[in-house]
Amino acid sequence: MSKCDFILALCFVCIFSLFTFGYSEADRFFVEGKVYCDTCRAKFVTKISEYMEGAEVKLECRNQSTERVTYSMHTTTDETGTYRMPVDGDHEQDICEVFLIKSGRSDCDEIVREGFVKQTAEVDLTRNNGISSPVRQANPLGFLIKKPLSQCTEVLRELGFTSIGALV
C-alpha cells in the first residue's frame, strides 16, 4: 500500500465515522449526581442522610414541543451513591431529567410522588448555554426511609424547623 493509498483510506475511515456516529466528542456530555436515603423524611439532604449504593436512576430527554422521548438511559449508583452517565449529542431542543427508578435498600425505598417536592433533577445538555465543561451535575435525589432516625428531631431543630412533627 502506497503512502497516498494509506492517506485516502484514513480519510475514508474518518469521514465514514462521522456519518456512522453522528456526533463528535464536542457533543458528548456526562451527567453526574448522587442518590441518598432521606433518613429524616425531610425531603432534602441533611447531615445524617446516607448516600445509597445500588440505586437505579434513569435519564430521559423529551422534545420540548412534541414531548417525544429523544434519549433514554439508566444506570446504578456506586458505593458512594454516585452515578455517571455518558450522553451523546446536543439536546438543546429537549428537556432532560434524571429520576429515581429503584432503591438499593429495602428500608429506604419510598419515592415522593406528591406535594411540592419534585423527584427529578433537570439537566441542561447543550453547549449553547455558556457552560464549557461537558460534565453536568444533577441535583441529589432521595428515597424516604420507612422510619426516621432518632437524631432527626435535633438535626431538624438545628436547621431552624420548629414544627418538626410535620416533617418527621
C-alpha positions as a Markdown table, in Angstrom:
| # | Residue | x | y | z |
|---|---|---|---|---|
| 1 | Met | 0.0 | 0.0 | 0.0 |
| 2 | Ser | 1.4 | 3.3 | -1.0 |
| 3 | Lys | 1.5 | 6.4 | 1.2 |
| 4 | Cys | -1.2 | 8.0 | -0.9 |
| 5 | Asp | -3.5 | 4.9 | -0.7 |
| 6 | Phe | -3.0 | 4.9 | 3.1 |
| 7 | Ile | -3.9 | 8.6 | 3.4 |
| 8 | Leu | -7.0 | 8.0 | 1.2 |
| 9 | Ala | -8.0 | 5.1 | 3.3 |
| 10 | Leu | -7.6 | 7.1 | 6.5 |
| 11 | Cys | -9.7 | 9.9 | 5.1 |
| 12 | Phe | -12.4 | 7.5 | 4.2 |
| 13 | Val | -12.4 | 6.0 | 7.7 |
| 14 | Cys | -12.6 | 9.5 | 9.3 |
| 15 | Ile | -15.5 | 10.6 | 7.0 |
| 16 | Phe | -17.3 | 7.3 | 7.5 |
| 17 | Ser | -17.1 | 7.5 | 11.3 |
| 18 | Leu | -18.7 | 11.0 | 11.2 |
| 19 | Phe | -21.7 | 9.6 | 9.3 |
| 20 | Thr | -21.8 | 6.5 | 11.4 |
| 21 | Phe | -21.7 | 8.1 | 14.8 |
| 22 | Gly | -23.3 | 11.4 | 14.0 |
| 23 | Tyr | -21.6 | 13.3 | 16.8 |
| 24 | Ser | -18.2 | 14.4 | 17.9 |
| 25 | Glu | -16.5 | 14.4 | 21.3 |
| 26 | Ala | -17.7 | 18.0 | 21.5 |
| 27 | Asp | -21.3 | 16.6 | 21.6 |
| 28 | Arg | -20.6 | 14.2 | 24.5 |
| 29 | Phe | -21.8 | 15.1 | 28.0 |
| 30 | Phe | -21.5 | 13.3 | 31.3 |
| 31 | Val | -24.4 | 13.6 | 33.7 |
| 32 | Glu | -23.4 | 13.1 | 37.3 |
| 33 | Gly | -25.4 | 13.0 | 40.5 |
| 34 | Lys | -26.0 | 11.4 | 43.9 |
| 35 | Val | -28.8 | 9.3 | 45.4 |
| 36 | Tyr | -29.4 | 9.4 | 49.1 |
| 37 | Cys | -31.6 | 7.8 | 51.8 |
| 38 | Asp | -33.6 | 10.6 | 53.4 |
| 39 | Thr | -33.2 | 9.3 | 57.0 |
| 40 | Cys | -35.4 | 12.1 | 58.4 |
| 41 | Arg | -38.1 | 12.0 | 55.8 |
| 42 | Ala | -37.4 | 15.8 | 55.4 |
| 43 | Lys | -37.4 | 15.7 | 51.6 |
| 44 | Phe | -33.9 | 17.3 | 51.4 |
| 45 | Val | -30.3 | 16.3 | 52.3 |
| 46 | Thr | -29.4 | 16.6 | 56.0 |
| 47 | Lys | -26.1 | 15.9 | 57.7 |
| 48 | Ile | -27.4 | 12.4 | 58.6 |
| 49 | Ser | -28.6 | 11.5 | 55.1 |
| 50 | Glu | -26.9 | 8.4 | 53.8 |
| 51 | Tyr | -25.8 | 8.1 | 50.2 |
| 52 | Met | -27.0 | 4.9 | 48.6 |
| 53 | Glu | -25.2 | 2.2 | 46.7 |
| 54 | Gly | -27.2 | 0.2 | 44.1 |
| 55 | Ala | -29.9 | 2.7 | 43.5 |
| 56 | Glu | -31.2 | 2.9 | 39.9 |
| 57 | Val | -31.8 | 6.1 | 38.1 |
| 58 | Lys | -33.0 | 7.0 | 34.6 |
| 59 | Leu | -32.1 | 9.9 | 32.3 |
| 60 | Glu | -34.8 | 10.8 | 29.8 |
| 61 | Cys | -34.8 | 13.7 | 27.3 |
| 62 | Arg | -38.1 | 14.8 | 25.7 |
| 63 | Asn | -38.5 | 17.2 | 22.8 |
| 64 | Gln | -40.0 | 20.4 | 24.2 |
| 65 | Ser | -42.7 | 20.7 | 21.5 |
| 66 | Thr | -43.7 | 17.1 | 20.7 |
| 67 | Glu | -43.0 | 15.5 | 24.2 |
| 68 | Arg | -41.4 | 12.6 | 22.2 |
| 69 | Val | -38.6 | 10.8 | 24.0 |
| 70 | Thr | -35.4 | 11.5 | 22.2 |
| 71 | Tyr | -32.9 | 9.9 | 24.5 |
| 72 | Ser | -33.1 | 7.5 | 27.4 |
| 73 | Met | -30.5 | 5.7 | 29.6 |
| 74 | His | -30.4 | 4.2 | 33.0 |
| 75 | Thr | -27.6 | 3.3 | 35.4 |
| 76 | Thr | -26.9 | 2.3 | 39.0 |
| 77 | Thr | -25.1 | 4.2 | 41.8 |
| 78 | Asp | -21.7 | 3.1 | 43.1 |
| 79 | Glu | -20.7 | 2.7 | 46.8 |
| 80 | Thr | -20.6 | 6.5 | 47.3 |
| 81 | Gly | -24.2 | 6.9 | 45.9 |
| 82 | Thr | -22.8 | 8.5 | 42.8 |
| 83 | Tyr | -23.8 | 7.8 | 39.2 |
| 84 | Arg | -22.2 | 9.0 | 35.9 |
| 85 | Met | -23.9 | 8.6 | 32.5 |
| 86 | Pro | -22.3 | 9.5 | 29.2 |
| 87 | Val | -24.8 | 11.2 | 26.8 |
| 88 | Asp | -24.1 | 11.6 | 23.1 |
| 89 | Gly | -25.5 | 14.5 | 21.1 |
| 90 | Asp | -26.7 | 18.0 | 21.8 |
| 91 | His | -30.1 | 18.2 | 23.4 |
| 92 | Glu | -30.8 | 21.9 | 23.1 |
| 93 | Gln | -34.4 | 21.3 | 22.0 |
| 94 | Asp | -35.1 | 18.8 | 24.8 |
| 95 | Ile | -36.0 | 18.8 | 28.4 |
| 96 | Cys | -33.7 | 16.2 | 30.1 |
| 97 | Glu | -34.4 | 14.9 | 33.6 |
| 98 | Val | -33.0 | 12.2 | 35.9 |
| 99 | Phe | -35.4 | 10.4 | 38.1 |
| 100 | Leu | -35.4 | 7.6 | 40.6 |
| 101 | Ile | -36.3 | 4.0 | 39.5 |
| 102 | Lys | -35.4 | 1.6 | 42.2 |
| 103 | Ser | -33.7 | 1.8 | 45.6 |
| 104 | Gly | -30.7 | -0.2 | 46.7 |
| 105 | Arg | -32.2 | -0.6 | 50.2 |
| 106 | Ser | -35.4 | -2.2 | 51.3 |
| 107 | Asp | -35.7 | 0.0 | 54.4 |
| 108 | Cys | -35.4 | 3.2 | 52.3 |
| 109 | Asp | -37.4 | 2.8 | 49.1 |
| 110 | Glu | -40.3 | 5.2 | 49.1 |
| 111 | Ile | -40.3 | 7.8 | 46.3 |
| 112 | Val | -42.1 | 11.1 | 47.0 |
| 113 | Arg | -44.9 | 11.3 | 44.4 |
| 114 | Glu | -47.0 | 14.2 | 45.7 |
| 115 | Gly | -46.6 | 17.7 | 47.1 |
| 116 | Phe | -44.2 | 20.5 | 46.3 |
| 117 | Val | -41.1 | 18.3 | 46.1 |
| 118 | Lys | -40.1 | 17.3 | 42.5 |
| 119 | Gln | -38.3 | 14.0 | 42.5 |
| 120 | Thr | -36.4 | 14.7 | 39.3 |
| 121 | Ala | -33.2 | 16.5 | 38.5 |
| 122 | Glu | -33.3 | 18.6 | 35.3 |
| 123 | Val | -30.0 | 18.8 | 33.4 |
| 124 | Asp | -29.1 | 21.1 | 30.5 |
| 125 | Leu | -27.4 | 19.1 | 27.8 |
| 126 | Thr | -26.3 | 21.7 | 25.2 |
| 127 | Arg | -23.2 | 23.7 | 24.5 |
| 128 | Asn | -25.3 | 26.7 | 23.7 |
| 129 | Asn | -25.7 | 27.7 | 27.4 |
| 130 | Gly | -22.3 | 29.2 | 28.3 |
| 131 | Ile | -21.2 | 26.1 | 30.2 |
| 132 | Ser | -17.8 | 24.9 | 28.9 |
| 133 | Ser | -17.4 | 21.7 | 30.8 |
| 134 | Pro | -19.0 | 18.5 | 29.4 |
| 135 | Val | -19.9 | 17.4 | 32.9 |
| 136 | Arg | -23.5 | 18.3 | 34.1 |
| 137 | Gln | -24.2 | 18.0 | 37.8 |
| 138 | Ala | -27.7 | 16.9 | 38.6 |
| 139 | Asn | -29.3 | 17.8 | 42.0 |
| 140 | Pro | -29.3 | 14.9 | 44.5 |
| 141 | Leu | -32.3 | 12.6 | 44.5 |
| 142 | Gly | -33.6 | 10.8 | 47.6 |
| 143 | Phe | -35.7 | 7.9 | 48.7 |
| 144 | Leu | -37.5 | 8.2 | 52.0 |
| 145 | Ile | -36.7 | 5.9 | 54.9 |
| 146 | Lys | -39.6 | 3.9 | 56.4 |
| 147 | Lys | -39.0 | 5.2 | 60.0 |
| 148 | Pro | -37.0 | 8.4 | 60.7 |
| 149 | Leu | -33.8 | 8.0 | 62.8 |
| 150 | Ser | -34.0 | 9.2 | 66.4 |
| 151 | Gln | -31.5 | 12.0 | 65.8 |
| 152 | Cys | -33.8 | 13.7 | 63.3 |
| 153 | Thr | -35.6 | 15.9 | 65.7 |
| 154 | Glu | -32.3 | 17.5 | 66.8 |
| 155 | Val | -30.9 | 17.7 | 63.3 |
| 156 | Leu | -34.0 | 19.5 | 62.0 |
| 157 | Arg | -34.1 | 21.8 | 65.1 |
| 158 | Glu | -30.5 | 22.8 | 64.2 |
| 159 | Leu | -31.8 | 23.8 | 60.8 |
| 160 | Gly | -34.4 | 26.1 | 62.3 |
| 161 | Phe | -37.5 | 23.9 | 61.9 |
| 162 | Thr | -39.8 | 24.5 | 64.9 |
| 163 | Ser | -42.7 | 22.4 | 63.7 |
| 164 | Ile | -40.8 | 19.2 | 63.3 |
| 165 | Gly | -43.8 | 16.9 | 63.7 |
| 166 | Ala | -44.9 | 18.0 | 60.2 |
| 167 | Leu | -41.7 | 16.8 | 58.7 |
| 168 | Val | -40.9 | 13.7 | 60.6 |
